[in-house]
């Protein structure tokens, strides 16, 4: 395939039923990841696809899998294809895509994920025992069903791991290995990941057979995103957020923090300062997470404070502003985070607060983007840490200032609230 050459779905060896569904959905041209992955998957090869969210990777594996399952003879009660995803939200989106792409294809799918009541679990149990062409599951929930003997993976011919880097980051590596041991040695394994550090690459190749690597360059942020940086002291980040919200009333805002503890703390501070906000992190029960997302999507919540659990796999088109409370450690996560805004042709704002510990992360982000991001002057009364570093303070002073910084980090909620006001 030549670079920038248009590839149409009808030019690929997809089944007529799949093409009919694509025609109804007005899908004609392949995205680059689809054009490169679909032919390879149809050949039955293992692949490692390195592509970020929003590139069309779900269709890149569902379309050829639907075609292969239609062609291949298989036992009626077998689980023919297993798709694993890190979160319930992504599993639901894959299930919705499957219903659309498979509208004319006689395959049945089951979505299996945690956070449901006993009635849902029993429904999953009955469906799994009857067999399914495609099972979409989160690792923890699937392992529970496996341990209880509710499904048999001994005839599964296709394994797909979506957002593998996120699954490993969330601690699912042992669960995935336990599940893989239940699968036949002879199978097709497809793995998609937004990033591919050495640890994930080693893990991927340990469960695959001579995989073909298909790597797409990380796309640049949308041109309609207005990006800016505040280089500041860690203790001034709350003041800057307050300054931002004074300039522009917060509506449809996501604030990303590096840890769930920071999410909880910032959420408390903003609530006490009378901002309409909610928190999203892994300590919430699934029902609570659903309620938080529903309120935010429907516009009943202005600000969502979240960990990277929201950066991928969540489809919200009208986000006006993304604030990185901490610069993400992985430069590619910066693209994922700010990619939540300026979608569907809209404008958007992305602000990143770069504290003392974030400078190396900022260097990596600018290296990835191949550009220096605009620095915004700090609000009046705040000191510029870059100028402070340039004064050549001695080691004794640095230690003394570090001690002061540590003392400030123990500031009570009430003191920070007064600072916000």
N, C-alpha and C positions, 0 to 999 in steps of 0.2 A: 504494500500500500504506500503510495506516495504521500509525502507530508502535505497536509491541507487538502487532500483529495476527498471529495464528497463520496461517502459510501451509503447506499440505500439498503434498508432492511430487505427489500425484495431481491437484492443481488446476493444475499446470503442464503445458505441452505436451510432456512427455517421452515417449519411445517406450514402448510396452507392455513391451518386453524389459527396458528400464532400470528401469521401475517394478516388474517382477517381481523383479529382483535386490534392489532396495531393500526390498521386502516381506520377502524371505528374511532380509535383514540387520536387520530390525525398525526401519528408518528410516522415519518418518512425517512429522515436522515439519521444515521447513527452518530453518536458522539464518538470521540477518538477511542475511549476505553471500550465501547461496544464494538467498534469496527475491528479492534485488535484482539479482543477476548473471545467474541462469539465463534469465529472460525476455529480457533484453537480448542475451545471447549467441545465443539461439535466433533472434533477429531478424537475426543476421549482423553486428551492429555491433562496431566496435572498442571495447574498454573498458580503462580504467585502474582497477584495484581496489586500494584502499588498506585493507588489513586485516591484522591481526597473526596470527601462528601460533596455531592452536587454535580458529579461528573457522569452520572447515569450508570453506576456500577451495579445497582440492583437489577436493572434490565439486562446488563451484560452477562449475568449468570442465569437469571430466570428464563429468558427467552430460549437459549440453547438447551437448558435442562428440560423445559417443557417439550421441546422437540425430541430430545433423546428418550424421554420417558414414553412418548407416544410410539416411538419406533421399537423400543426394546421389550421383549417378553419378560414378564416378571410374575412371581407368585402373588395371588390375589390379596393375601393377608400380610404381605411384607411392607416394611418401611423402605421405600426405594431411594428416597433422597432425604438427607438430614441437613438442615440449615441452622447454624448456631449464630446467635447475635448477643451482644453484651447486655442489652437492656430490653425491658418490656416494650418501651416506646418504639425501638427499632424493629423488634419482632412484629409488632402490630403493623408498622408501615410496610414491611416485607409481605405480610399476609394480605394487606390491601392491594399491593401491586400484583401479587399472584392472582387475586380474584379478577383483576382487570386483564392482565396478559393471558390468563388461562380461561377466559370466558367461553371460548368455543372448544377448548380442549377437555377431554373427559378424564381429568385427573382431580383427585381430591386432596386437600391440604388441611392440616391441623396446626394451630398456633398454641404453643405450650409455654406458659410463663408464670412466674410467682406473683404474689400479692393478691390472690383471689380467695374467695371463700371455699368452703368444703364442697358446695354444689358444683362449682366450676371444676374443682379437682376431680370429682367423680365423673363429670362429663369428659374430661381429658382422658381419664383412665379407660372408660368404655371405648372411646374413639381409637386410642392407641392399640388396644387389644384387637380391634377389628382390622387394623392395618391402615396405611395411608400412603399415597404416592409421595407426598412431601410433608415433612414435619418441620416446623419452624419453632425453635426453642431457645430459651436462655439456659446456660449450662447447669446452674443449680437445680432448676425445676426438672430438667430432663434427667439428671442424675438421681433425683428422688424417685421418679417413675421407674428408672432402671433398677434401683435397689429394691423396689417393691415388686419387681417382676411384671410391670405393666406393659412392657414392649420388648420386642425382639429386633436387634439390629444386625443379626447374623446374615441377612440377605441384602443389606443396604449397599447400593452400588455407587452412590454419589454423596460426598461430604463437602459442605460449603461452610467456611468460617468467614463471617462478615465482621469487619472492624476488629480484626484479630489483635491489633496492638492495644485497643481499648479493653478487650477481654483479659489480656495478660496483665495490663495495668491494674485491673480490678481484682486480680488474684485468682483468676479462673484456670490457670495453667494446669494444675493438678486435676481439676474436674474434667477438663478437656481430654487429658491423657487417659483418664479412667474410661471415658466414653469411647475414645478411639480404639481402645483395646477390645471393645465389644463389636467392632466393625470387622468385616472381612479384610484380609490383607490385600486382596485384589479389588480395588475400587478406584474411582476418580476423586481426587481431592482438589478443591478450589479454595484458595485463600486470598482474601482482600484485606488490605491494610493501608492506612493513610501514611504511615511511616514504617520504616524497616531498619531499626537499629540491629546490631549484631545479635543481641539476645533473641529477638523475634525471628530473625532470619534463621538462626540455628534451630529454634523450636519448629519453625515451619518445615524445614528440610528433614527434620527427624521423623515427621509423620507423612512425608510425601515421597513420590517416586519420580526422580529426574524431572522436577518441575520446570516449566518454562516461565521465565520471569518477564512480566510485561510492566514496564515502569512508565508512568506518565509524569511529566514535570509538574511540580506544584504550580497551579495557576496563580497569577498575581491577584491581589484584592480588586474588587470591582472599582472602576474609575470613579463612580459616583460616591465612594466612601471618602469623606473628609477625615484624614488621619492626623492625629496630633499627639505630642508627648509632653508630659510634665515630669521633668527630672527633679525629684523632691526628696525630702527626708521621710522616712517611713512614718514618723509620727505626725506628718502633715497631710497624709492622704485623706483623712476624714474631712479636714478643712477644705481641701480642694474639691471634694465631692459636693460639699455644701455650697461652695462658690459656683460650681457648674449648675447646680439646681436653682440658684438665685438668678443666674443669667437666662436660663431657659427652664420653664416648668417641665419636670420629668414626666414623660408619657412614652410608653412602649420602650422601656430601658432595661437592658440586661447588664448586670455588674458581675464580672467573673473574678472569683478569688481562687487562690492556689490551694486552699484546704477547706474542709468542711467546718473546722473550728473558726476560721476567719469569716466564713459565710454566716455562721450563727451569731458571731459578735457584731458584725456589720448590720445584720438584719435587726438585732435588738436596738442598736443605736439609731438606725433610720426610723424604726417604729416609734421610738420614744421622742424622736424629733418630728413626729406627726406626718411622716411620708407614707404613702399607700404602697406597701411593699410586701413581698413574700420571699421565703427562702426555699431553695431546692438543693438537697444534698443526700448522700447515701444513707444517712441515719433515719430518714423518713420512711414510714411504711408505704407500701405501694399505693394504697388508697389515698394517703395524704399527698403523695407525689401527683397522682391523677387530679386531685382537687386543686392543687397549686397550679398545675399546667392549664387546667380548664379555666380557672379564674384569670390567668394571665392572657391566654389566647382570646378569651371573650372580652378583654378590655376592662375587667373589673379590678385588675391590679395594674398599677403604673410601673412598678419597678420589680424586677426579679433578680435576687442575689443568688448566685449559683456557682457550683464547681463546674468542671469541664463536662459533667454528665449531660449538660445542655448544649455543649458546643457542637456535637455531631448528632445526626439522626433526628433532629427536631425541626419540623417544617413550619415556621412562622414567617410570613412574608412582610409584615408591616412594622418590624423593629426600627425605631428611629435612631437609637443610640446604643452603642456598646462601650462599656467602660471596663478596662482591664485594671482591676484594683492592684493586681500583681502582674508583671510581665510573665507570660508563660515560659516555662523552662525549655520546651520544645518550640523552635521557631515556627514550625509548620502549624502548631496549635494556634499561633497568632492569626494565621490566615483563616483557620476554621472558626475561631471566635468572632473576629470582626466580619466574617462572611454571613453572620446572622442578620446584618443590616444591609441596606441598599439592594434588596432583592426585588425581582420582578420589575426592574427598571426604575425603582425608587431611589431617592437620595438617602444618605445615611452618614452618621458621625461615629468615629471610633477614637476613643481617648484612652491612652495608656499611662498609668502612674508608675514611674520608674524610681523605686527607692534605692537605697545603698546596695541592697542585695540583688537588685535586678539589672545592674549595668552590663554584666556579661550576657544575660539573656537578650538585652536590647542590641548588643553587638551582633549576636547571632541572627536576630530578626532582620536587622538592616543588611546583613550579609546575604541572607536569603532573598530579600526583596531587591537587592542591588541598588539601594537608595538610602539616603539619610532622611529620617522622618523629621517633620517640622517640630521644633521645640517651642512650646508656648510659655511665655513669661509667667512666673508664679504670681498668685494673688498678692496684693499689697500686704506687707508685714511678714511674709514668709522668706526665709533665707535660702539662697541658692547653694546646694551642697557642692556643686562643681566649683564654684568660686571659693568656697571654704577649703576644699582640697588643694586648691592652687596656691594657698598662702604659705605652704611649706611648714606646717606645724610640726613640732618635734614629737618623738615617740611618747614622751610623758603626757603631752597634751592629748594625743590620740587615745591613749588608754583612759585618761580622765574623761574625755568626751564619750568614749564607749560606755564607761560606767554610768554617765548621765543618761545615755540613750537607753541603757538597760533599766534604769530607774523609771524612765518615762513609759517604757513598755508595760509597766505594772499599773498604769493609771486606771482608776476605777471607771466604770461605765458612766457614773454621774458626772465625773470631771470631764470626760470626753463629750458628753451631751452638752455640758455648758460651753465647751469649745465649739461644738457644732452650731450652737445658737449665737 
